[in-house]
């Protein structure tokens, strides 16, 4: 009797599950997309990321060692001018092109080594790596700034050589200098990012002057003729390729995490 009455009560109770208005497949997808968008915001583009980092940190924090950087740039530029004065007295146009190609990356090399040399040995390295913008993310903006500054200084240097010597074609000299700078800068960052040892990371530092100077000494005529005889559009292509690779390497610095050694 009692079980019969319980069965009647259950049968008369409303079915709550049947009254639920389930979302269709389209609504489910929209809700899932909304949740994912809020939980995983769209990663900003590289220019937007760099611009946001600069606005939040400011020039002073990004370049706290500005005095040291300016000193190294002026010292390096002075050494290049001194070397150029010797070249202008004892070299022809082909030799001047070779000289421009070899020395154009040296200013960039000098200021970049200030930042990268013994980076992990700094007392504040671990603290800086735990900050919102770690040292390698700061490096992405610094490297782009260094290359832009060195590009301008090299352009002025080449213009001075062209006006003083009267033997150097200005357009060829500028393209030669810029392509050399970005080719070296791309190789330099590649070594910094992928070198497993200190020797591997800094291999390109020594290889660039040694390789070019070695070719110049071993086959001076052929080396000079090669640099002065390459079509201008080839240097333009090398410049664009080197700049693209360099920007790509600088972009990788944002997500770079060095392997502990």
Secondary structure, DSSP 8 states (H G I E B T S, - for coil): -HHHHHHHHHHHS--TGGG-----HHHHHHHHHHHHHHHS-----HHHHHHHHHHHHHHHHHTTTHHHHHHHHHHHHHHHHHHHHHHHHH--HHHHHHHHHHHTTHHHHHHHHHHHTTGGGSTTHHHHHTSSS-HHHHHHHHHHHHHHHHHHHHHHHHHHHHHHHS-S-HHHHHHHHHHHHHHHHHHHHHHHHH-SSHHHHTHHHHHHHHHHHHHHHHTHHHHHHHHHHS-HHHHHHHHHHHHHHHHHHHHHGGG------
